[in-house]
Amino acid sequence: MRHVSRWRAGVLAVLASSAIVAAQRITTATERPCPSEMVDLGAYCIDRYETSLVDRKTGEDLSPYYPPERQMLQFVHDRWQELRATVGEPAVRRMPLPQISELQRTKSTTPQATSRAGRVPQGYLSYYSARRACEQAGKRLCSEAEWERACRGERNTAFPYGNDYRPAPCNVGKQLHPAAILHGLSSSGHLDPRLNLLSVAGDEPLLRVTGASQACASKWGNDAVFDMVGNLDEWVEDERGVFRGGFYARRTTSGCQSQVRNHSATYFDYSTGARCCKDAQRSTAD
């Protein structure tokens, strides 16, 4: 009987220990200052990758090649279904528009921002649609100060990779402009849904998927924020209309100071994307 009692006591001790460990794991996960898809910058968190969108209700991916609002999406699609037959060279005119899912064609969606690697980032966002998408994810647009600090990294450099401009690390300043390729004029047709589908010699896409530019990383400890310079412009929290970072065809060498302020908050085109921030949730012990 003594052996049985000792065995039971041992089992109970192991079970109790396991329960404590499990509780600690749950507590740690619950008290994590930032969600797993975000980078911890102390007082706040920032998405590791540029925004891609899903429908909040179904989780289905939304097309990154159209504005997310159904009415505007339909307008842009129908308009360019007509225009593409009259603009550009014959081969360009035969290039089809990107497909729209049945969900986006026929039903109302609730666009929600996500931060995921290997995704085509969402263009065609106005300030208001970017802000709503972040809010649907329980986040917000970053302030300018938050955005620039994240871009500079823990070393506070002018570019994500250092203080001296280099053309290779970030997807910015491309010699070829998608509107010039499709329409013969870089200032024309910026709502064309095909613009971000184009590739250059060697099948290199003008717009890269999130995280593809590994050298364009703003380092924070063992973590990093990707593509804060180049790929797409990113709206920040300012109702006057401000986006930061430059997009792949903008010839800028301003790095983390790159900014555009000459559009209203309702403006959108193929180059305007987003990234979300969130206040860090820290316990008093942190």
N, C-alpha and C positions, 0 to 999 in steps of 0.2 A: 504493500500500500504506500509505503514511504517513497518507493521508486516512482509509482504512478503520480503521487502528489508533486514530486520534484519535476517529473516530466510535464505535468500540467502547468506548473509554475513557470517552467522554461518556455513552453509554448505561449503562455499569456504574455511573458516578457517580450518575446519576439514580436507578437502581434501588436503589443503596445508601442514598441519601438517603430514598427512599420507604419503604424497609424500616425505617430508623431512626424515621421519623415514625409508621409503623404500630405499631412496638414501643412508642413513647412513649404512643400512644393506648391500647394494651392495658394498659400499666402504670398509666396514670392511672385507667382504668376499674376495674382490679383493686384499686388502693390507695385508691379513694374511701372516705372515712371512714364514710359512711352509704349504704344502698341508695337508689335514686332516688325511692322512694315515701315516704322519711322526711326529716325536717328535721334539719339538723346543729346541735346545741346545745353543741358542744365535746366534753365527755367522753362524751356519749351522744347517741343519735338518737331521735326520736319520730315516730310515724306522722303524716303530714300530715292525714289524714282519719280519722273514726271507723271502727271495724272493720265490714267486711262479710265474709261467709264464703263459701269455696268448698270443695269436696271435694278434698283433697290428691291423691288418686289420679287423678281424672278431670278436675279443673279446673272442674267444673260448679258454677254458683252454687247456694247453699243458701238456702232460704226465710228471710227476715229476720223472718217473722211467727210462727215457732214455735221452741221450744228445739231445738238442733241434734242432741241425742241421740235416736236413733230410737225407743227405748221411750217416752221422755217425750213426744216429738212425737206419737206415736200416741195416747197417753193424752189429751193436751190436745185433739187434733183430735176424737177420739171423744166426749169429755166435752162439748165445746162444740157439736158437731153435735146433741146432745140438748138442751143448755141454751138454745141460741139460739131454740128454738121456744117457750120459756116465759118469756123475759126481754125486757122492753122493749115498745115500741109495735109494732103490727102491721107497719108498714113496716120497722122495725128487724129484726123476726123473719125477714123475707124476705131480709135481706142475707146472702149466702152466705159461707162461710169461704174464706179464700185457698187456692188449690190447692196441692197438694204434688206435686212431681215424682215420676216413676216411680222414679228413683234413691233418693230419700229414703223412699219408701213401701216399697220391696222389698229394698233392699240396705243393708249397713253402710257408713257414710261416715266419713271422717276430716276433721273440720272444721278448716280452716286460715284464719287471719286474713289479710285483705288490706286495703290502704289505697288506695282508688280514689275518684275524684271522680264525682259524679252517681249514686251508689248509695243505695238505701234502707239505712240502717245497721242492723246486727243487734241486735234486742232479745232479750228472753227468755234472757239469759245469766246464769248464776250465776258467782260468783268462780272456781269450779273449771273450768267450761267456757270461761270467758274466758281463764284462764291456759293451759289446754291448747291453745286455738286459737292463742295467741301463740307458744307453744313449737313448734307444728307449722310455723310460719313462720320458725323460727330466731330468735325474739325472746322477749320476756318482758313481763309487766305492769310498768308504771311504778311506782316508789316514789311516795309522796305528795309528797315534796320535788321529785322530777323532774317530776311532773305539774303541780304548782303553778307551778314556775319556767317551764315551757313555756307555761302559760296566761297568765302575766303579761307575757310577751314581753320583748324586750331592754330596754324602758323600765321594766320592773318595776312595771306599773300594776295597779290592783285589778281591772280588767276587760280583756279583750283589746283593747278600743278606747280605753282611757283610765282615769282615776281616778274619774270621776263616772258613776253609774248612768244608763243610758238604756234605755228599753224596746224600742226598735226594732232595734238591730243584731243581737242574738242571739235565737234561737228559744227563749224561756223565758218563764214566767209567763203563758201563754195563759189568757184568761178562760174558755174552754170546756174542760171536761175530757172526754176520750173516754168514760170509764166513765159519766159523768153523761148523756152523749148516748145511749149504747146501753142502759144499764141503769137510768137514772134516779137513780143514786147513785154519787158519785165514788169511794167506798171499796169498790165491789163489782166482782167479776169481772175481776181484773187479769191473768188468763191468757187472756182472750178473744183469739183470733188476729186479730180484726177491728179492734182498738183503733187500731193505727197506720195503718190504711187510711183513716181519716176525714179529711174536708176541711171547711173552714168557708166562710163567704160569699166569693164570688169564686173558689171552687175552690182556695183556698189550703190545702195539706195541713198537718195539725197537725204531723206529722213530716216534715221536709224532707230531700231527698237531700243527700248529703255535699257540702259546699262551696257550697251554694246561698246561705247567709247570708254573702255576701262581706265585709260590714262586720264580721262577728264573726271577725276574724282576729288571731291573736297574732303580731305581726311579729318576724321574725328576719332581719336583713339584707334581702336581696332575696326572701326566702322567708317563709312563714307557716304556722301551724298553725290549722286551722279547727274551729269548733264546740266549743271546749273548755268554753264555757258554753252550756247549753241543748241542744236536740235530744234527746240521750239522756244519762242518767247513765253514768259510766264507772268500772268497777272499777279499783282500784289494788292494789298488792301488800301485802295484809294479810289473813292467814287469819281474823282476827276479823270481817272483813266491812266494807269501806269503799268507797263509791263517791262520786265527785266531780263537780262541775260543774252539777248540776241538769238536769232534763229539761223538755220544752216546756210541760208543764202545772203545773210546780211554781212557786209564787209566791215566788221567792227573789230578793233583791237583793244576795246575798253574793258574786256573781261568782266569781272564782278561789278564793275561800275556801269556797264552797258544798260541803257534805259531808253524808253520811248514814252513821250508825254504828249504827243500831238494828235492823239485819237481820243474820242469820247469813250465812256464806259460801255456804251452799246456796240462799239465796233467789234468785228470779228472777221477773221479770214483764215486761210490755211495755216498760217504761221503762229497763231495765238493759242497757247496752251495754259497750263496751270500746274501748281504744286501746293499742297496743303500743309498747314502748321496746326499745332495743338498745344495748349498749356500742359506742361509736365505735371503728373500727379505724384507728388512726393510726400512721404510720411514725415513727421517731425523728427524722426530718428535719422533721416538721410542727411 
